[in-house]
Amino acid sequence: MTDQHGELDAALERVIDAARAHLAAVRAAQGRIDDDAVWQAYVNLNNASFAYDEQLLDAFGEVTPWDVESIDPDEADERFGAVEGVEATDPHPRVISVRQRRDYRVPSVSALIRAAEAARREGTPEEDEPAPVEGVGEAVLELLQSGDGSLSALDVPELEPLDGLVMVSEVGTPVDLESFDDDDPLGPFQPAADDRLVGRLDEHPFLELDEEHDHAH
């Protein structure tokens, strides 16, 4: 029983060490997505927890609240593409470009500008006076900047979405923003000769409502 207790203590220490290593990896990654060190630390913590849970069950018929399954480290490395010394292979080693356009109708210019000025005011320190929003384009840009930068920031009553589209292409090289002027409206969106259009998704925000209206009549 003494040896069994010692093995349990050692298994618990491995869980604690793995948890500390995982926390250190998370802190070092600083929010990076799919960080290799975080993933490896996660696998180690998972397996240490699983091993402790199994030993606790064998010794005392008790379990922990950790509902985990063992992860094969080799399979984990293959899944993450991080086998040391082996270059990950990818059947599609291309860059994917997603281009999106959506048009909007502005029912009231003054209402849109007021909404943008309210958004700008919220993001301005109290001791500063925000600059006025001048024009429809600046209003839309302010709403995007004040939101999360995606088109969902434009889901406001002051804008009526019209048709739009999304185009997905395989491209040879990623866009180099430094090679285009800030006022260049075409360059960053111009497809290169070797780009391949994968598909296009058309967006009709009012199509479903129109169809329901037609069926009702």
Stockholm file with secondary structure:
# STOCKHOLM 1.0

chainA/1-217         MTDQHGELDAALERVIDAARAHLAAVRAAQGRIDDDAVWQAYVNLNNASFAYDEQLLDAFGEVTPWDVESIDPDEADERFGAVEGVEATDPHPRVISVRQRRDYRVPSVSALIRAAEAARREGTPEEDEPAPVEGVGEAVLELLQSGDGSLSALDVPELEPLDGLVMVSEVGTPVDLESFDDDDPLGPFQPAADDRLVGRLDEHPFLELDEEHDHAH
#=GR chainA/1-217 SS CHHHHHHHHHHHHHHHHHHHHHHHHHHHHTTCTTCHHHHHHHHHHHHHHHHHHHHHHHHHSCCCSCCCCCCCHHHHHHHHTCCTTSCCCCSCCSEEEEEEEEEEECSCHHHHHHHHHHHHHHTSCTTSCCCCCCSHHHHHHHHHHHTTSSGGGGCSTTCEEEEEEEEEEEESSCCCGGGSCTTCSSGGGCCCTTCEEEEEEEECTTHHHHHHHHHHC
#=GC SS_cons         CHHHHHHHHHHHHHHHHHHHHHHHHHHHHTTCTTCHHHHHHHHHHHHHHHHHHHHHHHHHSCCCSCCCCCCCHHHHHHHHTCCTTSCCCCSCCSEEEEEEEEEEECSCHHHHHHHHHHHHHHTSCTTSCCCCCCSHHHHHHHHHHHTTSSGGGGCSTTCEEEEEEEEEEEESSCCCGGGSCTTCSSGGGCCCTTCEEEEEEEECTTHHHHHHHHHHC
//
